[in-house]
Amino acid sequence: MQVWPLHGSLHNSDQLQAFLSPPQGVRKVVVATNLAETSITLPGIVFGECSGGGGSCNLW
């Protein structure tokens, strides 16, 4: 399992790690801040979970 953070204060090159495909047989987990307004698509993500902590959760 690979776990990648994704938020605005990360350096651009660190943010790009979340967009890379993991090696064969490795699950990718992205822990992110609210991304609803940025409208990004992360390849290979098949499930989204929202904590609901303080805002609306609009996944897909």
Secondary structure as UniProt FT lines:
FT   STRAND          2..6
FT   TURN            8..9
FT   HELIX           12..16
FT   HELIX           17..19
FT   TURN            24..25
FT   STRAND          28..32
FT   TURN            36..38
FT   TURN            43..44
//
